[in-house]
Each structure stands twice: as structure tokens, then as C-alpha cells.
């Protein structure tokens, strides 16, 4: 039976509404981890990227978050019923992935983010990385990766080809995590990719995973995402061809009708 712990005093009033529940002590041990976070956001780009990382690195669930601010729900995935707000780790404890597959009630964002940051505090995380999308209408022709980071981190990110996001407001769970990191002087950044909010867009999570590979040498295979991107492009190209064909037929029919009318009244 999973042992319930929070790594904080049980009588702390700040944990009255939120608890981080560990599966067991060994699974919840981290060593200066990079903490990657993906939540519900534009185009589900960050959430999809985080889920892809969990699956392809075969990470194991270390803990989950219980809170009155998380809508009562479960996720059935991998043949198991799971809590929607979960924390995963790799075998070395140097990488953590935090994922939440449902929106968090706005009034509880501070409580949940502060509880999560405190829980990771004893592991001395090296950096929190929040993945998110920048909403756009159609699929972008190019897919740059943008960042939000402090001045000390920016030169390194620029050298890798990432672009600074301009006048960006990050809200929700993602913004709350970043805000809490800033308040506690914990290294943090956000990586953002343009994502279509009207079309299926696997290119955004592909851009985010590729950025993480470049930044942290994770060596995550991206072939599946690349195939998804190619499939979407092929489907859209086929739709465009069909649309053009219909347009040509409509124009031809309109032209025939016009000529017939002219001949009738000559």
C-alpha cells in the first residue's frame, strides 16, 4: 500500500488543501533534478510533450498531488487508473517530469504550486522547465522555440538558437509554478512553441522535445512525432488538392452556364 508523505510537517496549515503523496521513499528520491512540467494549455503542446517524454524515457511515477483544487477525476492510461496530477522520475533521480491532465481551479494555483515547490525543495532541483504553447490559428511555416528566462540564462539559450519571447504573459498552472520559483530564487525557465489551436498540430510538441534534447542532452527519439507531423501535412495537402479541384469544377460549371445564357439570348 503506498505510503503517504509530504516531506513537510503534517501540521503545516499550508498543506491543509494540498498533499504530495509519494508511492514510496525510494521512488520519490531525487538528486538535483531538472524538473520538466507540462500542463493543460494552448493546443496541449506542453502537456503532449511531457507525456511523450514520460513514455519514451520509460519514467516511473514517483508521487501524485491531491488537492481540493484539482477537479475529482482519474486518468486510465497504460492499463492503470491514475491521478491526473503526477510526478515521474528517471532511474537516476536526476530528471523529473510533472504532468497534470486537467485544469486546476484558479483560486488554488498558489496552494498547489507552493506545495509542489516545497516538496521538491529537499532535492535541491537544478532547474524547473515549463513547457507551453503560443496559440496561433493555422499551422506555422517555421517553428522557432521561444524562451522566458532570467538574464543569466539567456545567453546560453540564444546560443542554441532559441528566441526570446516578447511581452509574454504565462498564466495558469505553468505561470504559477514559474512565479513561485522566482519568489524562492529557484532556477526556472519556460520553453514555448507556436501551436495551432484550430488544427491538430504535433509539430509543437516535436519542437519542445527537440529543444529539450538540445538543452539537456536527453536523447529522446522523435521519430513518432516526426511521422505525425508528416501525416498531418500530407492530409492537409490532400485536402488542399481536393478543395482546388472542387474550385476548378465550380469555376468551369459557372463558365459553362454563363456561355449558355449568352447563346440563348443571341
C-alpha positions in Angstrom: 0.0 0.0 0.0 1.5 3.4 -1.0 2.9 5.3 1.9 1.5 8.8 2.2 4.1 11.5 2.9 4.6 15.2 2.1 8.2 15.9 3.2 6.7 18.8 5.2 5.3 18.9 8.8 1.8 17.3 8.7 0.5 20.1 10.9 1.5 22.8 8.4 -1.6 24.8 7.6 -0.4 25.4 4.1 -0.9 21.7 3.3 -4.5 21.6 4.5 -5.8 21.7 1.0 -2.9 20.1 -1.0 -0.8 17.0 -0.4 2.0 15.4 -2.4 1.7 11.7 -1.9 4.7 9.5 -2.6 4.4 6.0 -3.9 7.4 5.0 -1.7 10.5 6.6 -0.3 12.8 5.1 -3.0 10.7 6.2 -5.9 10.5 9.7 -4.6 14.2 10.3 -4.2 15.7 12.9 -6.5 19.3 14.4 -6.8 19.4 17.9 -8.1 16.8 17.1 -10.8 15.8 19.0 -13.8 12.1 19.3 -13.4 10.1 19.4 -16.6 6.5 20.5 -16.4 3.6 20.1 -18.8 0.1 21.3 -18.1 -3.2 22.0 -19.9 -2.5 25.0 -22.1 -2.8 26.3 -25.7 -3.0 23.4 -28.2 -2.0 21.0 -25.3 1.6 21.5 -26.6 3.3 21.3 -23.2 1.1 18.5 -21.9 1.7 16.4 -25.0 5.4 17.0 -25.0 5.6 16.0 -21.3 3.6 12.8 -21.9 5.8 11.9 -24.8 8.9 12.3 -22.6 7.4 10.1 -19.9 6.6 7.3 -22.4 9.8 7.3 -24.4 12.1 7.5 -21.4 10.0 5.0 -19.6 9.8 7.1 -16.5 8.1 5.8 -13.4 5.5 7.5 -11.2 7.1 8.8 -8.0 4.2 10.7 -6.5 0.9 12.4 -7.2 -0.7 15.6 -6.0 -4.0 15.5 -4.1 -5.8 18.8 -3.8 -9.3 20.2 -3.3 -8.4 22.5 -6.2 -8.0 19.6 -8.7 -11.3 18.5 -10.1 -12.1 15.0 -8.9 -11.1 12.7 -11.7 -8.9 9.8 -12.7 -6.9 9.0 -15.9 -6.9 5.5 -17.3 -3.6 5.1 -19.1 -1.2 2.2 -19.5 -3.8 -0.2 -18.2 -3.9 1.6 -14.8 -6.1 4.2 -13.1 -4.0 7.2 -12.2 -4.4 10.6 -10.5 -4.4 13.4 -13.1 -1.6 15.4 -11.4 1.5 13.1 -11.3 5.3 13.3 -10.8 7.6 11.0 -12.6 11.4 10.3 -12.3 14.1 8.5 -14.2 16.2 5.8 -12.6 19.0 8.1 -11.5 16.7 10.7 -9.9 18.3 13.5 -12.0 15.2 14.1 -14.1 11.6 14.7 -13.0 8.5 15.3 -15.2 5.4 16.9 -13.7 2.2 16.5 -15.6 -1.4 17.5 -14.9 -4.1 16.5 -17.4 -7.0 18.6 -16.0 -7.3 22.3 -15.4 -6.6 23.5 -11.9 -9.1 25.7 -10.1 -7.7 29.3 -10.3 -8.1 30.0 -6.6 -5.9 27.0 -5.8 -2.9 27.8 -8.1 -0.8 29.3 -5.4 -1.5 26.5 -2.9 -0.7 23.8 -5.4 2.5 25.4 -6.9 3.9 26.3 -3.4 3.2 22.7 -2.2 4.9 21.3 -5.2 8.0 23.5 -5.0 8.3 22.8 -1.3 8.1 19.1 -1.9 11.0 19.3 -4.4 12.9 21.7 -2.1 14.9 19.0 -0.2 16.1 17.6 -3.6 17.7 20.9 -4.5 16.3 21.0 -8.1 18.8 22.4 -10.6 16.1 24.0 -12.7 12.3 24.0 -13.4 11.4 24.0 -17.1 7.8 24.7 -18.0 6.7 23.7 -21.5 3.8 25.6 -23.2 2.4 26.7 -26.5 1.9 30.1 -28.2 -1.6 30.0 -29.7 -1.9 30.7 -33.4 -4.7 29.9 -36.0 -3.0 27.9 -38.7 0.0 25.7 -38.9 3.2 27.8 -38.9 5.5 27.6 -41.8 8.5 27.7 -39.5 8.6 26.6 -35.9 11.1 28.6 -33.7 11.3 27.8 -30.0 10.9 30.8 -27.7 12.1 31.1 -24.1 11.2 33.1 -21.0 14.2 33.1 -18.6 16.3 35.3 -16.3 19.2 37.4 -17.7 21.9 34.9 -16.6 20.3 32.1 -18.6 19.5 34.0 -21.8 23.0 34.0 -23.5 23.1 30.2 -23.3 19.6 29.8 -24.7 20.3 32.3 -27.5 23.5 30.4 -28.5 21.3 27.3 -29.0 19.1 29.2 -31.5 16.2 29.8 -29.1 14.4 33.2 -29.4 13.3 35.4 -26.5 9.6 35.7 -26.1 8.5 39.3 -26.2 5.9 40.7 -23.8 4.6 37.3 -22.8 2.1 36.6 -20.0 2.2 33.0 -18.8 -0.8 32.1 -16.6 -2.5 29.1 -15.2 -0.5 26.3 -13.5 2.5 27.0 -15.7 2.7 30.6 -14.7 2.1 29.8 -11.0 5.0 27.4 -11.0 7.3 30.0 -12.5 6.1 32.7 -10.2 6.8 30.5 -7.1 10.3 29.6 -8.5 11.1 33.3 -8.9 9.8 34.1 -5.4 12.1 31.4 -3.9 15.1 32.2 -6.2 15.0 28.8 -7.9 16.3 28.5 -11.4 13.5 28.3 -13.9 12.6 29.0 -17.5 9.8 28.3 -19.9 10.1 27.0 -23.5 7.3 27.9 -25.8 6.4 26.8 -29.4 3.8 28.2 -31.7 0.8 25.8 -31.9 -2.3 25.8 -33.9 -5.5 26.0 -31.9 -7.7 25.1 -34.8 -5.9 22.1 -36.3 -4.1 19.0 -34.9 -0.5 20.2 -34.5 2.1 17.6 -33.5 4.8 20.0 -34.7 4.6 22.0 -31.4 5.4 19.1 -29.0 8.1 18.0 -31.5 9.7 21.4 -31.3 9.6 21.3 -27.5 11.0 17.8 -27.2 13.8 18.7 -29.7 14.6 21.8 -27.7 14.9 19.7 -24.5 17.2 17.3 -26.3 19.4 20.2 -27.4 19.4 21.8 -24.0 19.8 18.8 -21.7 21.1 16.1 -24.0 18.2 13.8 -23.2 18.5 11.9 -26.5 14.7 11.3 -26.8 13.8 9.7 -30.1 11.4 12.0 -32.0 10.6 9.7 -35.0 7.0 9.2 -33.9 6.3 12.9 -33.6 8.0 13.5 -37.0 5.8 10.8 -38.6 2.7 12.5 -37.1 3.8 15.9 -38.5 4.3 14.3 -41.9 0.9 12.7 -41.7 -0.8 16.0 -40.9 1.0 17.8 -43.7 0.0 15.0 -46.1 -3.6 15.1 -45.0 -3.7 18.9 -45.3 -2.1 18.8 -48.8 -4.7 16.2 -49.9 -7.5 18.5 -48.5 -6.0 21.5 -50.4 -5.9 19.4 -53.6 -9.5 18.3 -53.2 -10.5 21.9 -52.5 -8.7 23.2 -55.6 -10.3 20.5 -57.7 -13.7 21.5 -56.4 -13.0 25.1 -57.1 -11.9 24.4 -60.6 -15.0 22.3 -61.2 -17.2 25.1 -59.8 -15.5 27.7 -61.9 -15.8 25.5 -65.0 -19.5 24.9 -64.3 -20.0 28.6 -63.8 -18.3 29.4 -67.1 -20.4 26.9 -69.0 -23.6 28.3 -67.5 -22.6 31.8 -68.4 -21.8 30.9 -72.0 -25.1 29.0 -72.3 -27.0 32.0 -71.2 -25.3 34.3 -73.7 -26.1 31.9 -76.5 -29.7 31.6 -75.5 -30.4 35.3 -75.9 -28.4 36.0 -79.1 
